[in-house]
Amino acid sequence: MSNSFNLAMLVLASVAALVFGILLAYGLLRAAFALMRQREGRLAVKPQPQAARVA
């Protein structure tokens, strides 16, 4: 009985650690991309309207 319980706890701990790592990586990537998006918005040059030339 104790062996089965230990095995189940080991499997559940492994799965929990895997899920925690995936969620942590997801959160870090979302934060990094949000920071890059904000920086890109500040540096972007807005185009000036120009008249089209017709030949």
N, C-alpha and C positions, 0 to 999 in steps of 0.2 A: 504494500500500500504506500509506504513511504517513498519507494523508488518511483512509482507512477506520479506521485505528487511532485517530487523533485523534477522529474522530466517535464511535466506540464508547466511548472514554474519557470524552468529554463527556456522552454519554447515561447511562453508568453513574454518573458523578459526580452528575449531576442527580437520578437516581433514589435514590441513596444519601442525598443531602441531604434529599430529600423524606421518605424513610423515617425518617431521624434526627429531623427536625422533628416528625413525627407521633408518634413514640415519646416524645420529650421532652415534648410537650404532654400526652400521655396520662399520663405519670408525674407531671407537675405537677398535673393535675386530680385524679388519685387521691390524692395527698398532701393537697391542699387539702380534698377531701371527707372524708378521714379525720380531719383536724384539726377540721372543722366537726362531724363526728359525735361526737368526744370532748367537745367543748365543749357540745354539746346534751345529752349524757348527764349531765354534771355539773350543768347548770342545771335539768334536768327535775324537776318536783314530782310526788312519788308520791301517787296518790289515796288518800284515807282511806276505809275501808269504812264504809258507812252502811246502816241498815235501810231497807227499802223500805216506803213508806206505801201501804196499800191503802184506797181510798175505798169 
